[in-house]
Amino acid sequence: MNYCVLDLETERELREVGGKQNLHMLGVTVVGVYECASDIYHAYEKEEFVQLESVLRTSDLVIGFNINHFDLPVLAPHV
């Protein structure tokens, strides 16, 4: 199975954007990814989000801590 493990860092904190209902406003500074298929780690910065999108689309599974309720909604406006 081709999977990746993802974690991201935000530009702002929840209190700065008015809480969890505004996850899309947090912004993203960097996304760290481990790609199982190639056994590599990569830190994607904003200008590399096109490549990050390709990695996510070709992965059978994307793994992360609280990914469905935080990472993916935060990342969605950028990818």
Legacy VTK file of the C-alpha trace (Angstrom):
# vtk DataFile Version 3.0
C-alpha trace
ASCII
DATASET POLYDATA
POINTS 79 float
0.000 0.000 0.000
1.238 3.477 -0.912
0.691 5.694 2.127
2.055 8.935 3.527
2.205 10.415 7.005
1.453 14.126 7.269
1.850 16.881 9.860
1.593 20.620 9.361
2.422 23.867 11.102
0.104 26.850 10.958
0.731 30.572 10.516
-1.738 31.562 13.233
-3.241 30.118 16.404
-6.901 29.232 16.917
-7.456 32.193 19.225
-6.216 34.528 16.488
-8.858 33.366 13.994
-11.816 33.072 16.356
-11.752 29.354 17.180
-12.222 25.953 15.569
-14.980 27.141 13.256
-12.319 29.113 11.342
-9.696 26.431 10.704
-9.529 27.530 7.070
-8.117 30.882 8.239
-5.096 29.470 10.104
-2.779 29.382 7.105
0.014 26.855 6.614
3.752 27.468 6.890
5.086 23.962 6.249
3.812 20.415 5.773
6.050 17.533 6.782
5.427 14.278 4.915
6.865 10.782 5.065
6.277 8.906 1.804
6.238 5.160 2.303
6.662 4.217 -1.371
9.962 6.074 -1.706
10.969 5.971 1.989
11.661 9.714 2.042
10.806 12.623 4.318
10.078 16.031 2.848
9.067 19.403 4.269
6.819 21.166 1.748
6.727 24.957 1.908
3.990 27.078 0.298
5.678 27.291 -3.077
5.848 23.464 -3.193
2.169 22.781 -2.453
1.575 21.702 -6.086
3.986 18.811 -5.518
2.378 18.106 -2.139
-1.022 17.851 -3.800
0.373 15.254 -6.207
1.732 13.191 -3.293
-1.617 13.323 -1.484
-3.630 12.393 -4.600
-1.436 9.398 -5.410
-1.406 8.035 -1.852
-3.793 5.215 -1.021
-3.884 6.396 2.579
-2.929 9.629 4.352
-2.078 9.191 8.030
-1.874 11.857 10.716
-2.949 12.713 14.246
-6.434 14.298 14.210
-6.013 14.686 10.449
-9.732 14.710 9.561
-10.647 17.344 12.125
-7.590 19.586 11.867
-4.831 19.039 9.279
-6.983 18.430 6.208
-9.459 21.286 6.855
-6.529 23.641 7.517
-4.729 22.476 4.363
-7.802 22.446 2.077
-7.694 26.149 1.063
-4.070 25.744 -0.032
-4.138 22.430 -1.901
LINES 1 80
79 0 1 2 3 4 5 6 7 8 9 10 11 12 13 14 15 16 17 18 19 20 21 22 23 24 25 26 27 28 29 30 31 32 33 34 35 36 37 38 39 40 41 42 43 44 45 46 47 48 49 50 51 52 53 54 55 56 57 58 59 60 61 62 63 64 65 66 67 68 69 70 71 72 73 74 75 76 77 78
